[in-house]
Amino acid sequence: MAIPYEFGYEKPLTLEEAIQLLGKHGKNARVLAGGTDLANEVKQGFRVPEVLIDIKGIDSLRKIEIIDDRLHIGALVTFNEILESKAVQDNAYILYEAAGLVASNGVRNRATMVGNICSAVACMDSAAPLLVHDATIHCLSVDGQRDVTVQKWFVDNRKTAIGEKELVTHVSIPIPKLKYAGAYQKMMRYSGEDLSQANVGVLLFSDGKCNVAFGSVGPIPKRSPKLEAFIKEKGINSQSIADAKEMISKIIAPITDVRATKEYRMHMTKVMFERAINTAVERLKKPKLITKK
């Protein structure tokens, strides 16, 4: 299906040029990276821009690197590039795990992690891994740089804390000092491309601290300090897991739609939470996760 709307098109080759274009056009512009979400939105007439700013020519946004004990992932890094990155596998394995469950290989070749969190659809896969890792989103505009914690990034379904003239340049993840292990669980069809019906991310530390995030079971992905404090206090055992599963009923608010009922989403979120936390416990026992070379 062709796009039945007219709009301007700009393709800056430098970050400075892109920022100037956003400063000029502001809310009337939209940024194109992978375009897997944006193309569909424009085809459907949803938030059609006056100007489309294509940033794919800005090579500085394609990097994955470690700087000052933080893992940096650029705005143009695709999910398949995340899967190929030893730095991601070694320092944010849960993100690597989630990336492998994003749609199809063809989509992963184009879709970017930053685009995923900027689209902010409730069923996104990137949110839970970034939430449990306490990631930071780095934005740039003509007014300078602004950093937003991932906990404050998601405002509502399809709405984020990004400013009208801002461009997300990269996301950074702190590399913990303590030994840690994570796990990601996603409810989807057994085969074929599908959106997440519910997902859970868990990050467990050697001191007993446990970060937990839920996705696709409310308008925005979320963590629960109350649940995390409970796990830290009680430890991880069959009884504490059973009690934590009961707490989930008051934390998430799934809906019924064409893909699943709210009751099924609630039930499976509890199941996935248990699977994820048990997997994280087993992984924490290992000296190091085996990653690709």
N, C-alpha and C positions, 0 to 999 in steps of 0.2 A: 504494500500500500504506500503510495507516494504521500509526501507531506503537503497538504492542501493550503499552506499558509506561507505568506511572504515575510521575510525578515532580513536584516543586514547580516553580513558575515565578515568576521575579522579573524586573522590567524597570526597573532604576535609570535615572534621568535625569541623574545627575551622576557624575563619576569617583569622587568621594569615597564616594558611596553604593555604587557597585560594589565598591570596595576593602573597605568594611566588610562587605559580603555575602560576599566571598571569604574575609575574615578569620574570619567566623563559620562558614562551611560547609567551607572548605578542600578536601581531596581528594574530598569528596562532591559538589562542584559542578562544572559544566562551563560554559564561556562560549560564548554564541552570538553570532556576528558575521554572516557571510554564511550559514553553515549548510550549505553544499554538501557538505562532508565529514561534518559532525556528524550531519545528518539521516539519512544512510545508515548511519552507525555505530550510532545509537540504534535504528533500524529492525531492524538485524541483531542487536541485543542486546549490542553491543560497547561496554563502558564506559558503561553507562546511568547517568546521574547521579541523585542524590536531589533535587538542585535545579538547574534550568537558569537561568543568569543571562544575560538578553538585553541586550546593551550597545548595540543599534542606536539607542537614543534619546540617546546621549551625543555631541552634535555636535562637541565638542572633539577627538574621535578621527577626524574626517573630513578633516583638513587635509593638504595637501601644501605645504610651505614650505621656504625656505632660511634657516637660522639659523647664524651664525658659520661660514660656509663648509662647511656640511653640509646635505645634502638630507634633510628629515624627511618620512616617510610614515606617516600615522596608521593605527591598528589597523582602522579601518572603511573605509579607502580600497579600492575595488574595482579589479579588473584593468582594467575599461573606463575608470575614472577615471585610472588610470595612463596608458592610451593617449591620453587627452585632455589630459594635462598637459605643457605646454611645458617646465616645470622638469625633469621626468623625461627628456624627449627630449633636452634640451640637456646634462644633467649625468650621466645614467645610461642612455645609449641602449640598451645591452644589456638592461637591465631592460624598457624599452619594447618591444624586439624580442621578448623572451620572453613578455611579457604578451599580445601579439597572437596567440600560438600556444596559449594556454590554452583548452582545451575549445572551447565554442561561445559565441556572443554572449550567449545567455541565461544561461549559467553565469558569464561574465565580468561580467555586470550585478550579480551577487550575491556571487560569491567574492572574498575579500579576500586580499591578499598576506600579511598577518600571519597570517591563518587558515591559509594554505598552509604556512607554515614551522612553525606550531604543530602542525598535523596530522602533519607530518614523514614523510609517506609517501615511499618511495624515489624515486618517479617525479615528484616535485614540480618545477615549472618555476622557482620563485623562487630556489632555493638557489644555483645556479651563478652567476647575476648578482650576488647579494649576496656570495658568497664572493670573487669576483674583485675586487669593490669594497671589500673589508674593512669590511663593514657592522657596525653595532652594534645589538643588540636591547635596548630599554629596557623594564625591568619595574618595576612598582609594586606594593607591598603595604602592609599596615598598619605594617610595619617600616621602610618607606622605599623609596627607589629603588635598583635594582641594574641595572648595565649588563653585558651579556654579549656578547663578540665572536662573530661568526657562526661562526668556526672552532671555538668551544667549545659552540655551541648544539645541534648535532645529536649526540646520544649513541648512538642506535641507531634501527632502523626504528620509526617512530611514537613515538619517545621523545626529549624535548629536555631542556635544562638548566633549564627553568622550574620555579619552586618551587610548592608546593601552594596557596599563598595569593596567588600573583602573577598580575597581569594585564599583558600586553604592551601598552603604550600607543602605541609607535611604533618604527619602525626608522630609523636615520640612516645616511647614506652620506657619507663625506668627499669633497669635490670636489678632485681632484688639482690641484696647482700646475702640473705638467708637461702638455704636450699629450698627449692619449691618444685611443684609439679601441677599441671592442670589437665583438664579434660573438657571436651565439648560434646554435647548431645543435641541432635536435631531430629525432630519428627517430620518425616516426609514420606513420599511414596517409596516403595521398595526398589523401583527402577524408573528411569527416566528423569527428565528435568522437572523440578518442582520447587515452589516457594516453601519456606519454613512455616509449618503449622504451629510450632512451638520450639523453643530451643533453650538450653541451659548451659552456662559456663561456670566452671569451678576452678579456683586457683588455691592450692593448699601449701602452706609453709611449714617448715620443720618445727617452728615454735607453737604450732597448733592453730595459728590464724588461718581463716578460710574465707576467701572472697567468693560470693555467689551472685550471678546475674541471670536474669530471665528475659527472653525476647519473644515477640509475637504472641504475647498473652496480655496485652494492654496497649494503649496508644503509644507508649514509649517503652524502650527497654529499661530495666531498673535493677538496682541492687537493693538488698534489705539489710541495713545495719543491725536490726533486731535479730534476724535469723543468724547473721554472722557472729554476733555476740553470744548467742545461745550455743552455737557449735564450739566456739572458743572456750566457753565456760564448761560445757558438758563433755567435750572430747568427742571423738568419732567412734561410735559403737552402735550395735543394732537398735538399742532403745533410743539413743539420741537422734539417730537417723529417722526412726519412726515418728518421733515427736516433731522433728524439723519438717517432715513431710506434711504433718497436720497444720503446721504454721503457714505453709505455702498457700492454703486456702484463703488466708486473710491478706496475702501479699500481692497476688496477681489478680487480674480481672479479664479473663479470656472472653471472647465473643463467639457466637455461632455464625458461620458463613458457609459458602459452598464447599469448603475444604474440610471442615471439622466442626463439631458441636463444641460449645463451651465446656460441657461436662467431660467430653473426651480429652480436650486440651488440658483441662485441670488434672485429670487422672494421669495422663501421659507425662505431664510436667513433673509430677511427683515421682513417677517411675524413672524418668531421665535424670532427675536430681540424684536419686539413689545410685544409679549407674555411674554418673559422673563423679560423685564423691568417692565411691569405691575404687574407680579407675585411678583417680588422683592419688589415693592412698597407696595403691600398688605401685604406681610410677614413682612415688616419692621414695620408696624402698630401694629403687634401683640407683646405681652410682651415676648413671647418665643415660638419657634417652638416645637410642641409635638414630642417627640422621643420615641423610644422603651426603655423599661427598660432592 
